[in-house]
């Protein structure tokens, strides 16, 4: 997604429906605003951010120099978010929209069109190396692809055995046609999967290293758009990036004490890929076989995950805060391991105000502690610069 004003697509207006558009018109004639809405009478830059993490990053950089509205509420997920009329009104009045990009916000084009937003778009994913992100995403598919190759080899052996048994060339030809049709169907399924999710896992913020790149990009773009406050944006961003670097170093030190063979994790969905990559943690699978937190696993997916948990000696199954723990509890019970759901991981969303995860720094520290405690590892005190 470009950082400049978006191209209009009138047909997409239908995605939000006439009722939502009518409600926006009504709200636009009313005075005042809801919680988190920008002050209409302020000369400050009006900024809207999509996810809770981006809202926190924008607040860290913008401080009191911006009027900030976050679209997603704590505990919400961008995978299945529908903007309200109030959201659309805030977006229509905004000077800047900050999005994650990388295919995360599937709702954003329709929301931009319906709201009439004509400001600038900052795409935070442009602050990281997307080619590297694509490679990290692909790492998680290697074992899955290998399993399919093994299944194909097994199927070939089975076909050859049948040929030897009945020597029926016509039946063999029919089987080949059937196999070819299945291959074409599988290829279509793979194509659809790629179309739905793209080649990059969009949860780029889960890595503090990526978060630092996103913050630096937001700072640079806000400075370009609002040069009068450029020095303040840069100063705040530099201080926050220093905290992110310190958090990264602390997390690395904690996981380095855990033997490599014990650093294996199963999550609710494939949301922590970059965090796991940065700290040498093997991804043994997820309950939902998708980047999204509302996918539906098949019985075969569940059986394969239980087998992977047993094979890798996984100690616990972790659930993200945006997901129900019920399926995780069933799988963990079958695999004979514990499920950590009372203190869920903050992946898709930050936590509610007052919780451990109400900021990005707090959420990432919380996730690290929850994982390490479930593994029975020792945890150092958090550096003073990150406390409070």
Number of C-alpha atoms within 10 A of each C-alpha: 17 12 17 13 16 16 11 16 12 10 9 15 18 11 14 18 11 12 9 18 19 12 15 21 14 12 17 18 8 8 7 12 15 11 8 13 22 24 18 15 7 10 10 17 21 23 28 30 25 23 25 25 26 25 24 20 26 26 21 18 27 25 14 12 18 22 22 27 25 27 26 22 15 21 17 19 24 22 17 13 15 16 18 16 23 20 21 26 25 29 30 23 20 24 18 26 25 22 22 25 20 23 18 23 18 17 16 17 17 19 24 23 22 27 23 15 23 20 20 20 22 26 21 27 26 18 19 19 11 16 11 11 22 16 13 19 19 14 14 17 11 11 13 11 11 11 12 12 12 11 12 13 12 12 13 13 12 11 16 13 12 14 14 9 9 10 12 11 10 9 13 16 11 11 13 13 12 12 15 12 12 12 13 12 12 12 12 12 12 12 12 12 13 12 11 13 17 15 19 21 25 25 25 26 25 24 20 25 19 23 24 23 19 26 27 23 20 27 26 20 21 24 18 12 15 15 13 11 17 18 12 18 25 20 12 18 25 17 12 19 21 14 18 23 15 17 22 19 12 18 22 15 14 17 20 12 11 16 8 12 11 14 23 20 23 24 23 29 23 23 24 25 25 23 22 18 16 17 17 15 19 18 19 22 25 24 25 22 19 19 22 23 22 16 13 12 14 11 9 9 16 19 13 12 22 22 15 16 24 14 10 16 17 23 22 21 26 29 28 24 23 21 20 15 19 12 16 25 19 13 20 23 13 12 21 15 18 17 23 21 20 10 14 22 29 27 26 26 25 31 25 13 10 8 12 19 23 19 21 26 20 20 22 25 20 19 20 19 19 18 19 17 11 15 17 11 14 13 16 11 8 13 11 7 10 13 9 5
